[in-house]
């Protein structure tokens, strides 16, 4: 599947624009991580872009999240992407580097967006790794961003600081699309 086809699918299936922006942010982070690890940027980017494709269909049935996306994508993308998407939703084991990365990236993008919105300048370009790290340490800040899930970046051989730095750089590269 080409990115444009995937993006059209996202725009058709996902009505919440903030969720679309989240999916774009996860895509950017996954591409940057693929670059870092010498992996296929297109495959990793598609996994990030499509990972919440079924969210509108499953928001009231979380037990189906990831599984409906797998059904929609079956035969259209490599199985590695489908497995990573299912794994991010705890519906498959996280064995591949891609699956582990997607699992850790998902909540980090939300933390970075929340940190940006509380920064005095409210712009991604003004946010640095230290600012995000300080927000990460505040237990009451962005409670929905699962810290343990973000810390699982260590399973892919990255320190928390390295991981935040890579994802922050990725999100800054699409700040206009994110409206930040």
C-alpha positions as CSV (number, residue, x, y, z in Angstrom):
1,X,0.0,0.0,0.0
2,X,1.3,3.4,-0.9
3,X,1.3,6.2,1.7
4,X,-1.3,8.2,-0.3
5,X,-3.7,5.3,-0.3
6,X,-3.1,4.8,3.4
7,X,-3.7,8.5,4.2
8,X,-6.9,8.4,2.1
9,X,-8.1,5.4,4.1
10,X,-7.3,7.3,7.4
11,X,-9.2,10.4,6.3
12,X,-12.2,8.2,5.3
13,X,-12.3,6.1,8.5
14,X,-11.2,8.5,11.1
15,X,-13.4,11.6,11.7
16,X,-11.6,13.1,14.7
17,X,-9.0,15.5,13.4
18,X,-6.9,15.3,16.6
19,X,-6.7,11.5,16.1
20,X,-5.6,12.0,12.5
21,X,-2.9,14.3,13.8
22,X,-1.9,11.7,16.4
23,X,-1.6,9.1,13.6
24,X,0.5,11.5,11.5
25,X,2.7,12.1,14.6
26,X,3.2,8.4,15.2
27,X,4.0,7.9,11.5
28,X,6.7,10.6,11.6
29,X,8.2,9.1,14.8
30,X,8.1,5.6,13.3
31,X,9.9,6.8,10.1
32,X,12.5,8.5,12.2
33,X,13.1,5.4,14.3
34,X,13.3,3.3,11.1
35,X,16.0,5.6,9.9
36,X,17.8,5.4,13.2
37,X,17.7,1.5,13.1
38,X,18.4,1.2,9.4
39,X,14.9,-0.3,8.8
40,X,12.4,0.3,6.0
41,X,10.9,3.8,6.5
42,X,7.9,3.1,4.3
43,X,6.8,0.0,6.2
44,X,7.4,1.6,9.6
45,X,5.7,4.8,8.5
46,X,2.6,2.8,7.4
47,X,2.4,1.0,10.7
48,X,2.4,4.3,12.5
49,X,-0.1,6.0,10.1
50,X,-2.6,3.1,10.2
51,X,-2.2,2.0,13.8
52,X,-5.5,3.5,15.0
53,X,-7.5,3.1,11.8
54,X,-10.3,1.3,13.6
55,X,-10.5,3.7,16.6
56,X,-13.9,5.1,15.6
57,X,-15.3,1.6,15.2
58,X,-13.9,0.3,18.4
59,X,-13.9,3.2,20.9
60,X,-16.8,1.6,22.7
61,X,-15.4,-1.9,22.2
62,X,-11.7,-1.7,23.1
63,X,-11.4,-5.5,23.0
64,X,-11.7,-5.2,19.2
65,X,-9.1,-2.3,18.8
66,X,-6.3,-3.4,16.5
67,X,-8.2,-6.5,15.4
68,X,-10.6,-4.5,13.2
69,X,-7.7,-2.7,11.6
70,X,-6.0,-6.0,11.0
71,X,-9.2,-7.2,9.1
72,X,-9.3,-3.9,7.1
73,X,-5.6,-4.2,6.1
74,X,-5.4,-8.0,5.5
75,X,-3.9,-8.7,2.1
76,X,-3.2,-4.9,1.6
77,X,0.0,-4.5,3.7
78,X,2.7,-6.9,4.8
79,X,1.9,-9.1,7.8
80,X,4.7,-7.4,9.8
81,X,2.6,-4.2,9.8
82,X,-0.6,-6.0,10.9
83,X,1.3,-7.8,13.7
84,X,2.8,-4.5,15.0
85,X,-0.7,-2.8,14.9
86,X,-2.2,-5.7,16.8
87,X,0.7,-5.7,19.3
88,X,0.3,-2.0,20.0
89,X,-3.2,-2.8,21.2
90,X,-2.0,-5.8,23.2
91,X,-3.7,-8.2,20.8
92,X,-0.4,-9.9,19.7
93,X,3.0,-10.4,21.3
94,X,5.5,-7.5,20.8
95,X,8.4,-9.5,19.2
96,X,9.6,-7.4,16.3
97,X,11.6,-4.2,16.6
98,X,8.7,-2.5,14.7
99,X,6.1,-3.7,17.1
100,X,8.1,-2.7,20.2
101,X,8.7,0.7,18.7
102,X,5.1,1.3,17.8
103,X,4.0,0.3,21.3
104,X,6.4,2.9,22.9
105,X,5.8,5.7,20.4
106,X,2.0,5.7,20.7
107,X,1.7,7.4,24.1
108,X,4.8,9.5,23.7
109,X,3.3,11.5,20.9
110,X,0.5,12.5,23.2
111,X,2.9,13.5,25.9
112,X,4.9,15.6,23.5
113,X,1.7,17.3,22.2
114,X,0.5,18.0,25.8
115,X,3.9,19.4,26.7
116,X,3.9,21.7,23.7
117,X,0.4,23.0,24.5
118,X,1.5,24.0,28.0
119,X,4.8,25.5,26.9
120,X,4.7,29.3,27.0
121,X,5.2,29.5,23.2
122,X,2.8,26.6,22.4
123,X,5.0,25.7,19.4
124,X,6.9,22.4,18.8
125,X,9.9,24.3,17.7
126,X,10.3,25.8,21.2
127,X,10.1,22.5,23.0
128,X,13.3,20.6,23.8
129,X,14.1,17.2,25.2
130,X,14.6,18.5,28.7
131,X,11.2,20.2,28.7
132,X,9.5,16.9,27.7
133,X,11.5,15.0,30.3
134,X,10.4,17.3,33.0
135,X,6.8,16.8,32.0
136,X,7.3,13.1,31.9
137,X,8.5,13.1,35.5
138,X,5.3,15.0,36.6
139,X,2.9,12.2,37.5
140,X,-0.1,14.5,37.3
141,X,0.7,15.8,33.9
142,X,-0.9,14.1,30.9
143,X,-2.0,11.1,32.9
144,X,-3.3,9.3,29.8
145,X,0.3,9.0,28.5
146,X,1.3,5.7,30.0
147,X,4.8,6.2,31.4
148,X,5.6,2.5,31.5
149,X,4.6,2.0,27.9
150,X,6.9,5.0,26.9
151,X,9.7,3.5,29.0
152,X,9.4,0.3,27.0
153,X,11.7,2.1,24.5
154,X,14.5,0.4,26.5
155,X,13.4,-2.8,24.8
156,X,14.5,-1.4,21.5
157,X,17.8,-0.3,23.0
158,X,17.1,3.4,23.5
159,X,17.3,5.4,26.6
160,X,14.3,7.5,27.5
161,X,16.2,10.6,26.6
162,X,17.3,9.3,23.2
163,X,13.8,8.1,22.5
164,X,12.2,11.5,23.3
165,X,14.9,13.3,21.2
166,X,14.2,11.1,18.2
167,X,10.4,11.5,18.4
168,X,10.6,15.2,19.1
169,X,12.8,15.7,16.0
170,X,10.3,13.7,14.0
171,X,7.3,15.6,15.2
172,X,9.1,19.0,14.6
173,X,9.6,17.9,11.0
174,X,5.8,17.9,10.5
175,X,4.8,20.7,12.9
176,X,2.7,22.4,10.3
177,X,0.6,19.3,9.6
178,X,0.2,18.9,13.4
179,X,-0.8,22.6,13.8
180,X,1.9,23.0,16.4
